[in-house]
Amino acid sequence: MTDYHCHLLPNIDDGPTTIDESIEMAKLLVNAGYDTVYCTPHLIKGLYEADNNTVKTAVSDLQNALNQEKIALQLLCGREYFLDSNFMKFMSDLMPLENTRYLLIEFPPHTYPGMVQDTFSALIRKNLIPMIAHPERSELFHEQQSTAQPKKLSKLKTFFHLPHLNDQSSFTPGKRDNKLLTWLIDHHCAFQQNLPSLLGTYGEQAQATAENFKRLGIYTHSGTDAHSPEGLIKLFGQHEP
Ligand SMILES: [Fe+2]
C-alpha cells in the first residue's frame, strides 16, 4: 500500500522536527500496512522553500536510517506545491511524484477556478498530470453538488482503470453546477483523498465532501498527509512494540 502524501522528512517543513520522529512515523505507517511512502514536503514561497536537491538528499538520508533500523518502508520523492501567484516561478523545475507524471498540488483558500484551469492547462501541456491534494478541503468543492453527467464518470473509470467506480453513480443536482470539478475530470486530473478527512479532522464540510467524493468514485489516490506521529496515531492507533 502506498501513501501518496506524507510529511515524513525531518526539519524541512511543518512536519517532524527530528529524525527520531520521522522514524516513529515510519513505524506507524508500516504497522498500518504501508510499504511505500511519497515524501511530499511543502513548497511555499516565503515559508517552506527547500529546493528539489535538498528533498532528494533528505529522502536518501531518511531511507538509510530506516534501512539501518530494519524498517521495511520504501521512500520516494515528491513535493506538495501550493497554487498561489508564486507557483509559476517553479514551472521550470517541477518535481513530480517519483517515477510518475503526477504533480501534487494543494489549493490555497480563495483560489478561483480560472487560476486552476490556466495553471493546470500549462502543466498538462508539459505532459504532467495535476494531482489535487485533499480536494475535499477546498471551498471550491464545498456545498456544491455537481451536475456532471454519469458519462464523465465512465471516462474517469476508463482512464484510471478504476474497477471500483460505479457506472450507475450519478451526481446529485444541487444548488450550483460545479463546472470546475467537471473540467478537472474531463482533463484527467487526479484526486488525492486525505484519510483524516473522513474522521472529521478538517471539519464537517471537508468530511461531507470526502464522503461524497468517495461515494462517487472520484478519488484516484489516497494519503495520510501526516505531519507527526500523533497524527498517525489518531488515524491508525499505536504501533506494535
Ligand atoms: Fe500536506
Residues whose N, C-alpha, C, O or C-beta is under 5 A from the ligand:
A	BS01	LIG	E80 D225
